[in-house]
Amino acid sequence: MKAPVATVEGRLEASLPDINAHLPPGGFRFRSGKAEVDFKLSGRMDNPLAASAARPELTLQGTGRVRRAALDYLPRRIQMESINGDFSFDASDLNIHNLELRLGKSPCKARGTIFGFMASLLEEKSRLFASLDVQAPHLAMDSFLDAGAPETRSAGKGGRPGGIPGGLEAEIRVSAGSVTYRKLQASDARFTCRLLNACAESGPGPCIRIDSLSARIFGGIPVRAAIRLDQLDNPRLVLALQLDAPLLEFNPMLPPDKLRLNGGQLKLEMRYEGRLDDYSELGANALRGNWQGTASVTGAGADYLPRHYEFRRLDGAFHFDAQALMIDSLDLLLNGNQARARGRIEGFLPFLFHTEGKLRAVLNLTAPELDLNRFPAGKKGEVHRRGRPSGPARVARALEAALASVEGNLSVKAEKLLFQGMSLDDVAFEGRLLPACEGQDSPNGCARIGRLSARLFGTAPFHATLEVTNLQDPFLSPMCR
């Protein structure tokens, strides 16, 4: 004879720290709080706690509340305070209707479902899948991504590398006013984070994927990114970042007395692969990773104020790696002179992390006509003062250092060159750009032209060497023959 069908209704009230003894060691620990649960259990009562295959007629449903709880997740040293929430459940899943808590100093709200949660209480090998929506004015990701204490990283019984609970997969949709991780920061962040038992690209072991992150950096510049983290005990980061923004958005980051952007669009695609620790500090260790990317500018305009250089109708394509920025093509008007350029800037990324170093540029320039009379001489001692940059100081410092430290080789070909009353045809010369030449009072620019050839009056061969110092108020030292 079958066991009778019965229905049990009840209420449970508990102090949450009292249930710590029943939780897997080394994982979650309650420090305070109370819980109330109303439940209804019905079915044949021969073995209500048997595995699901042995209790097909058993049904469970209920609701509950958590008030004023504090919870620690030991493997990641995450502390959650002021936890209040309402939930419901059945024999399989836990539904979180509204959950409010504080992570550090930031309040958060969450709702969603943990599939398999109730079944996992009875079946140790049950798989869990959490589908959650999280909202927060600010998320500090340090506790989630930094390694915890070595003795607690396993997440307790059944834990996995990086302090991830065993058997758990998740999809978490996040909306945050700002997100920070060490020196990285973004605002208006929207992303879906997936915790997986394995990623196809990285082999066995749990991983974290963010396939579509949208946010703003440096105040207002929109970016999109895809992120993968694996080897979670010491996370390896694979980052693909896309940026498409008006250049005017970058003006607050620039030294206002030196450089002003007047328009145009920047598109950037970058990929980084390396250790998260190396990248997130934005220091020299980031160069250990693998960098590569492409960029383009269209319809751009800029003014380099100290030397009265005006760049207009600037269109260019670039690519870069960990050592150099390659100028694949660059068309522009320079003080009204149409020109085309190619070349490279060596040490570009290392300079961003070691601004006391040097940049070395190699530039090839061609032009139908170079009218040097269009380059007005600056007044001696003239200084443009427009206050400090309002954006990230690190960017402004790096750019100022770059403008003062660049050295390079310059190769120029022009069908015609005009300077004061002189006109030269079929001009070609090679030279060097230096911060200063020997004997120069201050490092405000120097150009050495070691070999210039041209035709004077249309037919006469012309050869010269030149040294131009103090490019803000040029002084010319020619030797002609």
HELIX and SHEET records of a PDB file:
HELIX    1   1 LEU A   16  HIS A   22  5                                   7    
HELIX    2   2 SER A   52  ALA A   54  5                                   3    
HELIX    3   3 LEU A   74  ARG A   76  5                                   3    
HELIX    4   4 PHE A  117  LEU A  122  1                                   6    
HELIX    5   5 ASP A  142  LEU A  145  1                                   4    
HELIX    6   6 PRO A  150  THR A  152  5                                   3    
HELIX    7   7 LEU A  247  MET A  253  5                                   7    
HELIX    8   8 LEU A  276  SER A  280  1                                   5    
HELIX    9   9 ALA A  284  ARG A  288  5                                   5    
HELIX   10  10 LEU A  305  ARG A  307  5                                   3    
HELIX   11  11 PHE A  348  PHE A  353  1                                   6    
HELIX   12  12 LEU A  372  ARG A  374  5                                   3    
HELIX   13  13 ALA A  393  SER A  405  1                                  13    
SHEET    1   A 9 VAL A   5  SER A  15  0                                        
SHEET    2   A 9 PHE A  28  ARG A  44 -1                                        
SHEET    3   A 9 THR A  59  TYR A  73 -1                                        
SHEET    4   A 9 ILE A  78  ASP A  90 -1                                        
SHEET    5   A 9 LEU A  94  LEU A 103 -1                                        
SHEET    6   A 9 SER A 106  PHE A 115 -1                                        
SHEET    7   A 9 LEU A 128  ALA A 136 -1                                        
SHEET    8   A 9 LEU A 168  TYR A 181  1                                        
SHEET    9   A 9 LEU A 139  ALA A 140  1                                        
SHEET    1   B20 VAL A   5  SER A  15  0                                        
SHEET    2   B20 PHE A  28  ARG A  44 -1                                        
SHEET    3   B20 THR A  59  TYR A  73 -1                                        
SHEET    4   B20 ILE A  78  ASP A  90 -1                                        
SHEET    5   B20 LEU A  94  LEU A 103 -1                                        
SHEET    6   B20 SER A 106  PHE A 115 -1                                        
SHEET    7   B20 LEU A 128  ALA A 136 -1                                        
SHEET    8   B20 LEU A 168  TYR A 181  1                                        
SHEET    9   B20 LEU A 184  LEU A 196 -1                                        
SHEET   10   B20 CYS A 207  ILE A 217 -1                                        
SHEET   11   B20 ILE A 221  ASP A 230 -1                                        
SHEET   12   B20 ARG A 236  PRO A 246 -1                                        
SHEET   13   B20 LEU A 259  ARG A 275 -1                                        
SHEET   14   B20 ASN A 290  TYR A 304 -1                                        
SHEET   15   B20 TYR A 309  ASP A 321 -1                                        
SHEET   16   B20 ALA A 324  LEU A 334 -1                                        
SHEET   17   B20 ASN A 337  GLU A 346 -1                                        
SHEET   18   B20 LEU A 359  ALA A 367 -1                                        
SHEET   19   B20 VAL A 406  PHE A 419  1                                        
SHEET   20   B20 LEU A 370  ASP A 371  1                                        
SHEET    1   C23 VAL A   5  SER A  15  0                                        
SHEET    2   C23 PHE A  28  ARG A  44 -1                                        
SHEET    3   C23 THR A  59  TYR A  73 -1                                        
SHEET    4   C23 ILE A  78  ASP A  90 -1                                        
SHEET    5   C23 LEU A  94  LEU A 103 -1                                        
SHEET    6   C23 SER A 106  PHE A 115 -1                                        
SHEET    7   C23 LEU A 128  ALA A 136 -1                                        
SHEET    8   C23 LEU A 168  TYR A 181  1                                        
SHEET    9   C23 LEU A 184  LEU A 196 -1                                        
SHEET   10   C23 CYS A 207  ILE A 217 -1                                        
SHEET   11   C23 ILE A 221  ASP A 230 -1                                        
SHEET   12   C23 ARG A 236  PRO A 246 -1                                        
SHEET   13   C23 LEU A 259  ARG A 275 -1                                        
SHEET   14   C23 ASN A 290  TYR A 304 -1                                        
SHEET   15   C23 TYR A 309  ASP A 321 -1                                        
SHEET   16   C23 ALA A 324  LEU A 334 -1                                        
SHEET   17   C23 ASN A 337  GLU A 346 -1                                        
SHEET   18   C23 LEU A 359  ALA A 367 -1                                        
SHEET   19   C23 VAL A 406  PHE A 419  1                                        
SHEET   20   C23 MET A 422  LEU A 434 -1                                        
SHEET   21   C23 CYS A 446  LEU A 456 -1                                        
SHEET   22   C23 ALA A 460  THR A 469 -1                                        
SHEET   23   C23 PHE A 475  CYS A 480 -1                                        
END                                                                             
